[in-house]
């Protein structure tokens, strides 16, 4: 599906039109079609970082994790501190059960964005998955210091504390989680 040269050289309008079409398809949850349009856009010239990141996210949604990894890494090679791309990469790596690599991405995200409670909580979750619950509790507490009403952080902190057999503390976090989000 190579674009005719006249379309590829018609300038930013064709790239803009492709980008708009890809985003509209993605919003309509037509991910296969959106992926193909993003691939055409990327093939047009210097890789658009947003297109690479969006394609990585879409491929992740389709369960095509290895393919997503390649596009997200390509995006990061051009902009290594792109938090959204690092976030998407950490999601893919977790899906592939490559937890140490996901943790490295999440550590970088937290360094770049230390006041983001969700990023800190995700970092803590991965630490806990790796059996590093003492460290995880410290990170959950950081997330809760940033956002005391963060029910999920209370819940997961409780789980990590329970694994450490600190049951009274765990119970306090469970109670707080339920009070904040009874569903």
N, C-alpha and C positions, 0 to 999 in steps of 0.2 A: 504494500500500500504506500508506495512512494509518491509524495506530492509532486505535481508538476512544478517545474522550476518557476514558472511565472507566479504561482501562488506563494511559494516559499520566499520569493524575493519581493513580494508586494508590501513588505514592511510591517510595522507594528500592528496595523489593523488586523492582519491575518492571525498574528500571535494573540492579539487581544480577543479576537472573535473565538479562537480555539479555547483560550483560557476561560472565557465566559461560558462557552458551551460545556466544557468539562465540569466547571463548578455547578452549572445548572443540572447536569446529569447526576452528579454526586449528590446534590441536594434532593433530587428525585429518587435517590437510592438505586440508581441504574449504574451500579459500580463497574460492571464489566465494560460498558460503553464509555464511561468516564475514564477508565484506565487506558483504553485505546486512544482516546482523544489526547490525554496527557502525554502518552508516548509519542504521538505525532508532534505535539508542541515541543517536547524535549528534543526531538530529532531535528527540529528546524534550525537550531543554532546553539549558541552558548547556553548551557543548561540553566534554566530558570529555577532558582532555589525553591521558590514557593511551589512550582509545578512538581519538582522532585519530591518535596516533602508531602504534598497532597497525594501524589501517586503512591508513595510509600504507605500513607495512611489508608488509602483505598485498597491497596493490595493486602494490607493487614486485615481489613474488614472482610476481604474475600478468602482469608485463610492462606494466602500465598506468601508466607512469612519470609522464606529465603529470597524470593524476588523483591519483596519490600525492603529487606535488609540492604540489598545492593543499591537501590535508589536512595535510601536514607543515608547510607555511607557516602555516596557520591555528593549528596547535598552538604553533608558535614565536612567533606574534604575542601569545599569552597568556603564554608562558614562554620568553623568548628565550635563556636559558642552560641549557635542558634538553639535557644531553649526548647522551642516547639519541636524541632527536629530531634533533639536529644530525647525529649519526652516520648515521641513516637518510636524512636529506636529502642528505648528502654522497654516499651510495651511489647515490641516484636521479640526482643531478647527474652523477656519473661515468658512469652508464649512458646518460645523454642526451648524453654527451661535452661537458658544460659544465664543463670542468676548472677554469677560473678561479673559478667560483662554488663548486665542490666544495672547492677549495683554501681559499677564504675560510671555509667551514664548518669545515674541518679545522684551520685556524689557530685559530679560536675554541675548538674542542674542546681543542687542545693548551694554550692559555692557561688554560682552565678546569680542565684535568686534566693538568698537565705531567709527572706521574710515571707515566703510563700508556703503556708501551712500544708497544702496538698502535696507539694513537692517533698517536703520534709517527711510527711506521713508515708508517702510511697517509698522513700528511702528506708524508713523504719520497717515497713512491711517486708521489703526484700531482705533486710538484715535478719528479721525474724524467720523468714522462710529458710534462710541459710543456717538457722540455729544459733544466731548471735543475738539472743534475746536480751542480754544485759545492755548491749549497745542499742538495740531496738527501743527498749524502754526509755533510754535517754533521749532518743530522737522523737519518740511519741510525745514525751514531755515538752520538748522544744516546740513541736507542732501545736500542742495544747496551750503553751505560753503565748503563741501567736494568735490562736483562736480557741479560747476556752470552751466555746459551745460546739466544738467539732465532735459530733457523736461517734463517727466512725473511728476517729483517733482514740477516743476513750475506750471503745469496744476492743480494738486491736491491741491497745496498751494492756487492757485486762487479760487478753489471751496470752500475751508475752509474759506478763506477771504470773499468770497461772502456771505456765510452763516452768517458771523459776520457783514455783511453789510458794509464792508470795500471795497467798489466797485472800487475805483481808484487803490488801491494796487492790487486787484484781476485782474483788466484789465492789469496792468503791467506784472503780471505773465503769463496771457493768451497770451499776445503778445510775450513774450519771449519763451513760449512753442511752439507757431506756427513758430517763426523764427528758432528755433532749429530743429523742426520736422514738416514740412508743411503738411505731410500726415495726 
